[in-house]
Structures are given as C-alpha cells and as structure tokens.
Amino acid sequence: MKKLSTAASRFCYNHPNFGIPNLMLYIVIGNVIVYVLDMLSSYTFSPMLTFVPAYLARGQVWRLVTFLFVPDNSNILFLAISLYFYYWLGSSLERTWGTARFTLFYLTGVVASILVGLISCFVYGFGYTGSVTTAYYVNLSLFLSFATLYPDAQVMLMFIIPVKIKWLAYLDGVMLLVGVIQYIAAGMYVMALLPVLALANYFIYFGDDLMDALRGTASRTAYRSSHRSPGTRNPRRQSRSNTINMKKAARDMQQSKGYLHKCCVCGKTDTDYPDMEFRYCSKCAGYRCYCMEHINNHVHITEE
C-alpha cells in the first residue's frame, strides 16, 4: 500500500495538469440526465447503461463508463440529497487535493469496480445478465476520505440533528464490514470484492495517515503516563532532556518510516520530494505538517 501511495503522489506531482476539473459536477449532471430520461421512458433508459457482463461480451463497451451515471435511487428527494452530498464531498476533496490527485483517486476506484465486474464474467459466465458493478462503493470511498480529512465537520441528520461526520463514517465502516461478511456467508464472493476493493483504494491514499494517527495516540498516552510530576524536575535539565528526546524521536521516526516530514493533505514526504519545503501550521491543533502547496491552502484542524 505504501509503495502505491508513494507512486500516486509522485504521479500527481509530475503531472499537475492530469485530471478532469469539476469531475463530480459532471458525474452529478450525468445522473440527473439519466434520471430524467428514465422518467420519460418509464425506466427503460438506465438498463442500457448498467454494467452487465453479457452485454459487454456483445460489444457494448460503453457500459464500462456509463454505469457511473446510473442513479442509485428512484425517489427524487433522496436522489437530490445524495447527489448534492456527493458533489459536496467530491468538490471539497478536489479543492484540498487538487484536480490531479482527486481524479486519480476516483479513477482507481472506478477501475477497481470494473475489475470486479470483469471477474464476474469468468465466475458467472459471459451470458450472465445481472448487474454487478455500480458506483455505490466508489462514492462510499469519497465519504470515507472526506471523513478522514475533516472528521469534525458537521452535517445535519434529517435536517435537524447536527452530527460530526466521523461518527457517520464509523457507522458506514461497520455496515460495510457486515455486508462483506454477509456476502461471504452467502457464497457471493464476487460481490464481497466490491467493498473490499473500495476499502483497498481508500487505504492506498490514507493507510499511512491512519497508522500515523494510531502511533501518535499511543505516543501521547505514553508521554502523559511518564510525566506525571513535572514540578519535581529541574527546568533546565528537563528542557535539555526534552530537546534530546525530540531529536532522538525525529531520528527514530525517520529510520522507521523513511521520512521526517509528511504533508497532512497530499501525503508528500521529504524523502520522496527532497526539494520540497515543509512547514507546521500554528493554527491547527497538534503538530500538523504541510507542504508549501498546502501550508496556506488547507482547512485548519481545531480538535485533535
């Protein structure tokens, strides 16, 4: 995962013009158009766009892309809410990451979904007329990514109750794991691959951040438990000891992780980009490191 994450960061750094600006806007517009055409044709239009192995074998290769524009809800109210929500998530991630990284993230999720659909061709046969691949898990990975970057952002549940988005992400994570277990228990191994690959795509971009967060939590706990009586120590000796410990911790971190500084937004490190400068934001809670591209272009984190 770490190698794939590094490769993705380097690709985006070397190809800043890669990607489709406002990608989620086009996805949302496509869903709206398909929904309207379905209403006019009594829901006979979207079946021509879904990912169906049997029709792919007959040369209908457009289904490799058009399944992204098939609405996942027939209720106009819930569809409008979900499309607006996905647009908000996608546009926020694009502003944070940049067009290149966001497009690559979405593209790898789409490729993973297509891969599951192609595997279904060999499992169920090319005559299988059921739809396996949808955009649901691609969009779910958007939600998990946003919740990782902005865990304290609030959404209005049922337009009334303010809820931090991290709690909804935890709930979705549990439901996703339950779904995988249910698919496996029912012998539907191909279907179980969809959420698994969606999580794999998520961990490619956020695996290091999650491990860093876990290590940071463990380090803060150990530090608090080993400094229960600071008033009994010599201030100067304590200051020198802290400096030595910080330098030692930095050396240990660089040896164990392979880098010393890592941007909280794009994941660039001083090892991968030795010419890049890194700074720590004084307005963010904790020690939040950013590259020069994001030190003045990020959402400040006020809670650890």
C-alpha positions as CSV (number, residue, x, y, z in Angstrom):
1,M,0.0,0.0,0.0
2,K,2.8,2.4,0.9
3,K,4.5,1.9,-2.4
4,L,1.2,2.5,-4.3
5,S,0.6,5.6,-2.2
6,T,4.1,7.0,-3.0
7,A,3.6,6.2,-6.7
8,A,0.3,8.0,-6.7
9,S,1.8,11.1,-5.0
10,R,4.8,11.1,-7.5
11,F,2.5,10.8,-10.5
12,C,0.3,13.7,-9.3
13,Y,3.5,15.8,-8.6
14,N,5.0,15.1,-12.1
15,H,1.6,15.5,-13.9
16,P,-0.1,18.5,-12.3
17,N,-2.3,19.0,-15.4
18,F,-3.7,15.5,-15.2
19,G,-7.4,15.1,-14.4
20,I,-10.8,16.5,-15.1
21,P,-11.7,19.7,-13.3
22,N,-15.1,19.6,-11.5
23,L,-15.3,15.9,-12.1
24,M,-18.1,15.3,-9.6
25,L,-20.2,18.1,-11.2
26,Y,-20.1,16.1,-14.5
27,I,-21.0,12.9,-12.6
28,V,-23.9,14.6,-10.9
29,I,-25.2,16.1,-14.1
30,G,-25.0,12.7,-15.8
31,N,-27.1,11.2,-13.1
32,V,-29.7,13.9,-13.4
33,I,-29.9,13.5,-17.2
34,V,-30.3,9.7,-16.9
35,Y,-33.0,10.1,-14.2
36,V,-35.0,12.5,-16.4
37,L,-34.7,10.1,-19.4
38,D,-35.8,7.2,-17.2
39,M,-38.9,9.2,-16.1
40,L,-39.7,9.9,-19.7
41,S,-39.2,6.3,-20.9
42,S,-40.7,4.5,-17.9
43,Y,-37.2,3.4,-16.6
44,T,-36.0,1.8,-19.8
45,F,-33.0,4.0,-20.4
46,S,-30.7,3.3,-17.5
47,P,-30.7,-0.5,-18.2
48,M,-28.8,0.4,-21.4
49,L,-26.0,1.9,-19.3
50,T,-25.5,-0.5,-16.4
51,F,-22.5,-2.8,-16.2
52,V,-23.8,-6.2,-17.5
53,P,-21.2,-8.8,-18.5
54,A,-23.4,-10.4,-21.1
55,Y,-23.8,-7.2,-23.0
56,L,-20.1,-6.3,-22.7
57,A,-19.3,-9.5,-24.5
58,R,-21.6,-8.3,-27.3
59,G,-19.5,-5.2,-27.8
60,Q,-21.4,-2.7,-25.7
61,V,-18.2,-1.4,-24.2
62,W,-19.7,2.0,-23.2
63,R,-21.1,0.2,-20.1
64,L,-17.6,0.3,-18.7
65,V,-18.1,4.0,-18.1
66,T,-21.8,4.8,-18.2
67,F,-22.6,2.8,-15.1
68,L,-21.3,5.8,-13.1
69,F,-24.3,7.8,-14.4
70,V,-27.0,5.4,-13.3
71,P,-28.9,6.8,-10.3
72,D,-28.9,4.5,-7.2
73,N,-32.3,5.8,-6.0
74,S,-35.6,6.2,-7.8
75,N,-37.0,8.6,-5.2
76,I,-36.4,12.2,-6.4
77,L,-36.0,13.6,-2.9
78,F,-33.4,11.1,-1.7
79,L,-31.7,11.2,-5.1
80,A,-31.4,15.0,-4.9
81,I,-30.0,14.8,-1.4
82,S,-27.5,12.1,-2.2
83,L,-26.3,13.8,-5.4
84,Y,-25.8,17.1,-3.6
85,F,-23.9,15.3,-0.8
86,Y,-21.6,13.5,-3.2
87,Y,-21.0,16.7,-5.1
88,W,-20.1,18.5,-1.9
89,L,-17.7,15.7,-0.9
90,G,-16.1,15.5,-4.3
91,S,-15.6,19.2,-4.8
92,S,-14.2,19.6,-1.2
93,L,-11.7,16.8,-1.8
94,E,-10.7,18.3,-5.2
95,R,-10.1,21.7,-3.6
96,T,-8.0,20.0,-0.9
97,W,-6.0,17.6,-3.0
98,G,-6.0,19.3,-6.4
99,T,-7.6,18.0,-9.6
100,A,-4.8,15.5,-10.4
101,R,-4.9,13.6,-7.1
102,F,-8.7,13.6,-6.8
103,T,-9.2,12.4,-10.4
104,L,-6.6,9.7,-9.9
105,F,-8.3,8.6,-6.6
106,Y,-11.7,8.4,-8.3
107,L,-10.3,6.7,-11.4
108,T,-8.6,3.9,-9.3
109,G,-11.9,3.4,-7.5
110,V,-13.7,3.0,-10.9
111,V,-11.0,0.7,-12.2
112,A,-11.4,-1.5,-9.1
113,S,-15.1,-1.7,-9.6
114,I,-14.7,-2.6,-13.3
115,L,-12.2,-5.3,-12.2
116,V,-14.9,-6.9,-10.0
117,G,-17.3,-6.8,-13.0
118,L,-14.8,-8.5,-15.2
119,I,-14.1,-11.1,-12.6
120,S,-17.8,-11.8,-12.5
121,C,-17.7,-12.6,-16.2
122,F,-15.4,-15.6,-15.5
123,V,-17.3,-16.6,-12.4
124,Y,-20.9,-16.4,-13.7
125,G,-20.1,-16.7,-17.4
126,F,-20.3,-14.1,-20.2
127,G,-24.0,-14.9,-20.5
128,Y,-24.8,-13.5,-17.1
129,T,-27.3,-10.7,-17.4
130,G,-27.3,-9.4,-13.9
131,S,-25.7,-6.1,-12.9
132,V,-22.7,-6.5,-10.5
133,T,-20.8,-3.3,-10.7
134,T,-22.3,0.0,-9.5
135,A,-20.9,3.4,-8.4
136,Y,-22.1,2.9,-4.8
137,Y,-18.8,1.8,-3.4
138,V,-16.8,4.4,-5.4
139,N,-18.9,7.1,-3.8
140,L,-18.6,5.5,-0.4
141,S,-14.8,5.8,-0.7
142,L,-15.3,9.5,-1.3
143,F,-17.2,9.7,2.0
144,L,-14.6,7.8,4.0
145,S,-11.8,10.0,2.5
146,F,-13.6,13.2,3.4
147,A,-14.3,12.0,6.9
148,T,-10.6,11.2,7.4
149,L,-9.5,14.7,6.3
150,Y,-12.3,16.5,8.1
151,P,-13.6,14.3,10.9
152,D,-15.1,17.2,12.9
153,A,-17.1,18.6,10.0
154,Q,-20.8,18.6,10.9
155,V,-23.8,17.5,8.8
156,M,-27.5,17.9,9.6
157,L,-29.0,14.5,10.1
158,M,-32.6,14.6,8.9
159,F,-32.1,18.4,8.6
160,I,-32.4,18.7,12.4
161,I,-29.7,16.9,14.3
162,P,-26.0,18.1,13.9
163,V,-23.7,15.1,13.7
164,K,-19.9,15.0,13.2
165,I,-19.1,13.3,10.0
166,K,-16.6,10.9,11.7
167,W,-19.4,9.1,13.5
168,L,-21.3,8.5,10.3
169,A,-18.0,7.2,8.8
170,Y,-17.7,4.8,11.7
171,L,-21.2,3.6,11.1
172,D,-20.6,3.2,7.4
173,G,-17.4,1.2,8.1
174,V,-19.3,-1.2,10.4
175,M,-22.1,-1.6,7.8
176,L,-19.5,-2.2,5.1
177,L,-17.8,-5.0,7.1
178,V,-21.2,-6.6,7.9
179,G,-22.0,-6.5,4.2
180,V,-18.7,-8.3,3.3
181,I,-19.4,-11.0,5.9
182,Q,-23.0,-11.5,4.6
183,Y,-21.8,-11.8,1.1
184,I,-19.1,-14.4,2.1
185,A,-21.6,-16.3,4.2
186,A,-24.0,-16.5,1.3
187,G,-21.2,-17.6,-1.1
188,M,-21.4,-14.4,-3.2
189,Y,-17.6,-13.9,-3.2
190,V,-17.6,-11.7,-6.2
191,M,-20.0,-9.3,-4.6
192,A,-17.8,-9.3,-1.5
193,L,-14.9,-8.0,-3.6
194,L,-16.7,-4.7,-4.3
195,P,-16.5,-3.3,-0.7
196,V,-13.1,-4.9,-0.2
197,L,-11.6,-3.1,-3.2
198,A,-13.3,0.1,-2.3
199,L,-11.5,-0.1,1.1
200,A,-8.3,-1.0,-0.6
201,N,-8.5,2.1,-2.7
202,Y,-9.1,4.1,0.4
203,F,-6.1,2.6,2.3
204,I,-3.8,3.4,-0.7
205,Y,-4.3,7.1,0.0
206,F,-4.9,7.1,3.7
207,G,-3.2,4.0,5.1
208,D,-0.1,5.9,6.3
209,D,-2.2,8.7,7.8
210,L,-4.3,6.2,9.8
211,M,-1.1,4.4,11.1
212,D,0.4,7.8,12.0
213,A,-2.7,8.7,13.9
214,L,-2.6,5.4,15.8
215,R,1.1,5.9,16.6
216,G,0.5,9.5,17.6
217,T,-2.2,8.4,20.1
218,A,0.0,5.8,21.6
219,S,2.9,8.2,21.9
220,R,0.8,10.9,23.6
221,T,-0.6,8.3,26.1
222,A,2.9,7.1,26.9
223,Y,4.1,10.7,27.3
224,R,1.4,11.6,29.7
225,S,1.9,8.5,31.8
226,S,5.6,9.1,32.1
227,H,5.4,12.8,33.0
228,R,3.0,12.8,36.0
229,S,5.2,15.0,38.2
230,P,6.7,17.7,36.1
231,G,7.1,20.1,39.0
232,T,9.7,17.9,40.7
233,R,12.2,18.1,37.8
234,N,14.9,20.7,37.2
235,P,13.5,23.0,34.4
236,R,16.8,23.4,32.6
237,R,17.6,19.7,32.8
238,Q,14.1,19.0,31.7
239,S,14.4,21.4,28.7
240,R,17.7,19.8,27.6
241,S,16.2,16.3,28.1
242,N,13.1,17.3,26.0
243,T,15.4,18.6,23.2
244,I,17.4,15.4,23.2
245,N,14.3,13.3,23.3
246,M,12.7,15.2,20.4
247,K,15.8,14.8,18.3
248,K,16.0,11.2,19.1
249,A,12.3,10.7,18.3
250,A,12.8,12.5,15.0
251,R,15.7,10.2,14.1
252,D,13.8,7.1,15.1
253,M,10.8,8.2,13.1
254,Q,12.9,8.9,10.0
255,Q,14.5,5.5,10.3
256,S,11.3,3.6,10.9
257,K,9.0,5.4,8.4
258,G,11.6,6.5,5.8
259,Y,10.7,10.2,6.1
260,L,10.7,13.0,8.7
261,H,8.0,15.4,7.3
262,K,4.8,14.4,5.6
263,C,2.0,16.7,4.3
264,C,-1.3,16.1,6.1
265,V,-3.2,16.9,2.9
266,C,-1.4,15.4,-0.1
267,G,0.8,12.9,1.6
268,K,4.1,14.2,0.1
269,T,7.2,13.4,2.2
270,D,10.6,15.0,2.4
271,T,12.1,11.6,1.3
272,D,10.0,11.5,-1.9
273,Y,10.4,15.2,-2.6
274,P,13.7,16.4,-1.1
275,D,13.5,19.8,-2.8
276,M,10.0,20.5,-1.3
277,E,9.8,22.6,1.9
278,F,7.6,21.6,4.7
279,R,6.0,23.8,7.5
280,Y,3.9,23.2,10.6
281,C,0.7,25.2,11.0
282,S,0.4,27.2,14.2
283,K,-3.4,27.4,13.9
284,C,-4.0,23.7,13.7
285,A,-4.3,21.5,16.8
286,G,-1.3,19.2,17.4
287,Y,1.7,19.1,15.1
288,R,0.2,19.3,11.6
289,C,2.8,19.3,8.8
290,Y,2.0,20.7,5.3
291,C,4.0,21.1,2.1
292,M,4.4,24.5,0.6
293,E,1.4,23.9,-1.7
294,H,-0.9,23.4,1.2
295,I,0.5,25.4,4.1
296,N,-1.7,28.4,3.1
297,N,-4.4,26.3,1.4
298,H,-6.0,23.9,3.9
299,V,-8.8,23.7,6.4
300,H,-7.5,24.3,10.0
301,I,-8.0,21.4,12.4
302,T,-9.1,22.8,15.7
303,E,-9.5,19.5,17.6
304,E,-7.2,16.5,18.0
